[in-house]
Structures are given as C-alpha cells and as structure tokens.
C-alpha cells in the first residue's frame, strides 16, 4: 500500500453546502431558510425546551427542595466480613486497610460496621464503630480502639 493512494471510502466525505451563491445553485436568494419568520433571521434560535409558548416541561417539574449540609462528614464504611481476611491476633489500622485495598485513601475517617463474623481475636483501630461491630469484636476477645 502506498500513502498517496489511501482514500476514504465512497460517500464517507460529503461536500459542504455553499449557500447564497445564486439561484442556479439551488440555495440562492433565501439560502435554504425560507421566507421571513424566526428561523430565517441571523443569530435567532429557540431554546431546546421551547414548546411554542406553552409552559415548558422544565418549568412544570417541581424544584429540588432541601439543602446540602456543608458540615456532613463522609466515612469509609468497612464491615467485619471484609476484615475476615486478616489473620487472628493482628492489629488492623486504616493504613493496613489501605494496603489491603479495603479503603482507597486516608482522607476520610473509617467506620466499622457489624455485617459478617470474625474467625479470631483481632485488634482494630478506627474512628467510629457501630454497636454491633464493637460487641462482636469484643466477644471474640479482640480490642476495638477509637482513633481521635
């Protein structure tokens, strides 16, 4: 294959319409815009949601209520079944959870929830615990340490 012989497939490239080049071209005088009216004017366009003067759908829908709490604290949520992969008698911190791929980064605090069961006693350091999570950790002989 030679570079100067490469061509696009037939009908892949379409010639652009050159309007306003005389009546013989087929797109002369009014240049395909018709006679008068909003769409014949330069710079004129309608809003996408315009419905001919009827109240548009966007305005008819109810507005979003409520507010965004700027003091909301996001947590990394970790369940006990996710900590089941660690061997018994290990100290689990947010850093070890990040190395194991349970949480993505250390920007947010970690909260431990009680879904699942543990095989052995583990020592967990996290920022928050649900009541069931701390009870299950202590029932297995582990320690649920709160990070301030």
HELIX and SHEET records of a PDB file:
HELIX    1   1 UNK A    3  UNK A    5  5                                   3    
HELIX    2   2 UNK A   23  UNK A   25  5                                   3    
HELIX    3   3 UNK A   38  UNK A   40  5                                   3    
HELIX    4   4 UNK A   57  UNK A   60  1                                   4    
HELIX    5   5 UNK A   80  UNK A   85  5                                   6    
HELIX    6   6 UNK A   94  UNK A  100  1                                   7    
HELIX    7   7 UNK A  131  UNK A  139  1                                   9    
SHEET    1   A 3 UNK A  75  UNK A  79  0                                        
SHEET    2   A 3 UNK A 109  UNK A 113  1                                        
SHEET    3   A 3 UNK A 128  UNK A 129  1                                        
SHEET    1   B 3 UNK A  91  UNK A  92  0                                        
SHEET    2   B 3 UNK A 123  UNK A 126  1                                        
SHEET    3   B 3 UNK A 143  UNK A 146  1                                        
END                                                                             
